[in-house]
Amino acid sequence: MQRLDLDLGNDAYPILIGADLLAQPDLILPYIRSSQVAIVSNTTVAPLYMSKVAKPLRHAGKSVLEIVLPDGEEFKTWETLNLIFDALLRARCERKVTLIALGGGVIGDMTGFAAASYQRGVPFIQIPTTLLSQVDSSVGGKTGINHPLGKNMIGAFYQPRIVLADMSTLNTLPDREYSAGLAEVIKYGLLGDCEFFCWLEQNMPALLARDTAALEYAVHRSCWNKAKIVAADERESGVRALLNLGHTFGHAIEAGMGYGVWLHGEAVAAGMAMAADLSCRMGWFSAEELARTLALMQAAKLPVKGARLGAQRYIELMSSDKKVEAGTIRFVLLKRIGEAVMHANVDAGLLQKVLEQRVADELPA
């Protein structure tokens, strides 16, 4: 097992990474200080792992409430969030109840938002079971839900007490969702860790084979990169915005196509390809670096073209992005592999070309 500590002063917490961690309940018991626990999962993950988490907690004398939500990005809504509140209130859960998010990014985001809101804030624990959630959404305290007019536009910054990333849960992940998680792994290399990007180029076959050692290294390195940035800018007032590389384009794809049609990681991959393409057209990113970026994402079985929404529709959707300031869309672009920057006032003609040319009709398979 490897351990990282995210240093946020009073909100500091550990990130534990390793295999078969769910079989070690003593790892999370010290972070549960009340007799009440509510485990939030979904219809896909609960049959696989709910009992592994709930049973030892009950043996330790905890009263455990199991909350199972429908699975999918399309359910990341107020209506589904209210199912958590309904269950907590019916069970008369008190303000010291600990919520446990057991699932992927959707479950983690909604459980964290519920924890931030229920009785004005209760403790919660992240147990991410997808690659994407292990390397990205479970770390850093961003919680929230989607709105038809924008992704993750309603939520709160609220940190967990501990993150438990069990590599063994990735064995049951479908290939498409596994590849979607690799998009966020590649993101860390592109935006600030050239050495890691080169490692990924060499080790993508091992990652696709789900080699445990390669996975542990990739998850640890990704979390290390994110923890370093979050510790410097918890509330995204500066450098943390760079973690949104690919997300301005990607969120537009998700909203424009309908949440759940593209997986989040697929949309982010296409968005990173569009950002890299735009950076290249601006004379920042070399053609060789663009080719390497696209080749790595294709090796990870990720899309490198966005949905054909139409340039105007993209701009409408991106204008609702959280990074918009004073009505201007700010993009995370690339100077080189390992160096990302925020940039506003992008040349409209170059952006138009990317939105018209780096798109395709087919959906991710």
Steps between C-alpha positions, in 0.01 A plus 500: 500500500616852420393812684477865398399780733308795358611796713208739546561605858201400712348316201807286426434133422677186377461329162566126527581308181542125472340163431235332716454802727127428540601190693666724761220682685745629760619747237177702515363424847713769670329758275147398604432667831129436539288188521312589178636435151324544165661334197392651168553288190322415176326205338821387327752532783282406799458131405878473464634683803228624737516197730882512510479849647181471708555163668822581691355837605200322650734256675673806648168611651400759242142553386529486121249648256537383139389748232501373141448750218446448126824481301602757241601861437141576400398443863738761641203727577305668780244221484759229565676710763170523686488120518805521729336764719174303510682188622702691762195674638284187509777320692526799736869538433658756727749774421798276584402228253785407265419464132709263289512544123543155344516530124626714216509872446124552492452328836798680650383842383141452617593342833745778570239764416246323721757490784573871455128580516342255745447678832749757366783254473582145610822295453548286192746246363589431137537139379535548122449186292580632150835607362368847420374556853817358657732736314280808485152557639550340843794729579468873562153550643303606194142379542182573310234414248426586140241743365348478151679826419842398631704219654592518869358851527338434840714374787750576773865460594490241778790275592471131598661358814691234304520361145539123462597398145486121471663384175308172523172675420635585154488131406122522460505824300381470137768573239329816378480651849857394574626681190293803596694514827830496310405839354541663840829315552635635171377846599748520789791428268388758248433786738802481727701176505692431180691214664170328583375555143812322368443218751144463371623476142719207602255329736159539339494127399554403865226740613257360243583151630415634850839405635479566875845657536447731203157596627621579851775719359263683262236560768761611755673736253166645388383558857840650589464748215147592597572522872790737435275736301202480737722571800615819327151610389215319674217725374617529136586868506817446299718204406234235576310611190772328294352166611213582264715430193258364239196563717369818334462316170414173676219640713348651187503156337332340802229766527447527125467126443303436820661389825599134486531467122873567522683392814665789682852372428420456131378857476809624688727306263335657196516835677874462566553414135308814402699711747827353369390566142412861583832544681680370193313737266600786731865411456555382857479122478720338235358270234719222642357549850147502361569172319642344819197616699250358254698176469503446877126558529431267208724238663277534808198439272366851548334729246708785358213678326201671656131467423373686195284752686572797278734785587225732621353235730844432649548868571153528660575207730854609581368844591332336801829351620619582854823647360319778314598841635339831398327315217826367355569127465834408657671190362766276650753470218844344458834671455671160481457152644516559874404869495142625493377860525170684530423717199212731409424692181580207272501591133144433381613373161733240644238387750245470219735275303550268798126483566431418135794272421588303817156337516349173382156349459557170677446450872764336723466123483 
